[in-house]
Amino acid sequence: MDPILVAVIVFALVFGGALTGLSAGRWLPTHHQDAETRDAVKLVIGLIGTIAALVLSLLIASAHSSFDTQENEVQQLGAHIAQLNQVLASYGPEADSVRAQLRRFGETELARLWHDAGAAPTSKLAPANLDHGEELYRKLVALTPKDDAQRFAQTRALQLATTMDGTRRLLYEQAGGSLSWPFFVVLVFWLVTLFIGFSLYARRNATAIAAFFVGALTVAGAIFLILDLYRPYSGLMQISSAPIRNALIQIGR
């Protein structure tokens, strides 16, 4: 689901909860507005507020950690492609077909991660990309070294290809990660309840409404950040494709 749309819905619910609390407070019976009742409501709202704040902070930290992990893996993948290209170039002209296969592999990875970024994330390995990866490994194994230098280059190339395949598979699996929606619904319920409690005994004036507006906007902004970080290849805060693109440029030289 679009993070902006979800953030707008959350804002409407939270701010609507605040307005509901302001309206309901005017109709509370007198015996519901005594000091003891106010203190009890404040204690419960304080508890909900503490839990909601902790959960929001944990969700932001988790989403940011997932984003950073995938960004590092993209950088590693780009570095491995560039290193493998250098090793193959040192092997000699016999490895030109392998370099061409490496380029097709990188182009397919770019298309999967960024060209189709609008599609829903999936943890399934794309058959086309698997074929390119397997073909690359087969071509490396099929090389016939003529001296120690070429044998060393082939061994190093196979090591890089194996590491690169592991990084690529991690990227595929992590692309399927997302926020738990039942958990998210409970969090939104806490936030709406929190703002109803905040406004229940507040005076109905422009200052209070403006404060609740800013508060709801802040909460919606936090929700947007969480959801956008879970879409590292299609959100506003995208992972750069430069490491892989730069590696492909080097292959073309």
CORTA-V58524 format. One line per field, one symbol per residue. ss: DSSP state (a for helix, b for strand, c for the rest). phi: phi as a letter, one per 40 degrees, with the letter a starting at -180 (. if undefined). burial: b if it has 24 or more other ideal C-beta (glycine too) atoms within 12 Angstrom, else e. A space follows every 50 residues. Layout:
# CORTA-V58524
ss: ???
phi: ???
burial: ???
This chain:
# CORTA-V58524
ss: ccaaaaaaaaaaaaaaaaaaaaaaaacccaaaccaaaaaaaaaaaaaaaa aaaaaaaaaaaaaaaaaaaaaaaaaaaaaaaaaaaaaaaaacaaaaaaaa aaaaaaaaaaaaaaacccccccccccaaaaaaaaaaaaaaaacccccaaa aaaaaaaaaaaaaaaaaaaaaaaaccccccaaaaaaaaaaaaaaaaaaaa cccccaaaaaaaaaaaaaaaaaaaaaaaaccccccccccccaaaaaaaaa acc
phi: .cdcccccccdcccccccccccccccbccdccbccccdcccccccccccc ccccccccccccccccccccccccccccccccccccccccchcccccccc cccccccccccccbcbcccccaccccdccccccccccccccccbcbaccc cccccccccccccccccccccccccccacccdccccccccccdccccdcd bcccacccccccccccccccccccdcccccbcbbccbccccddccccccc ccc
burial: eebeebbebbbbbbbebbbbbbeebeeeeeeeeeeeeeeebeeebeebbe ebeebbeebbeebeebbebbbebbbbbbbbbbbbbebbeebeeebeebbe bbbbbbbbbbebbbeeeeeebeeebbeebeebbeebbebbeebeeeeeee eebbebbbebbeebbebbbbbbebbebbbeeeebeebbebbbbbbbbbbb bbeeeeeeeeebbebbeebbbbbbbbbbbbbbbbbeeebebebbbebbeb bee
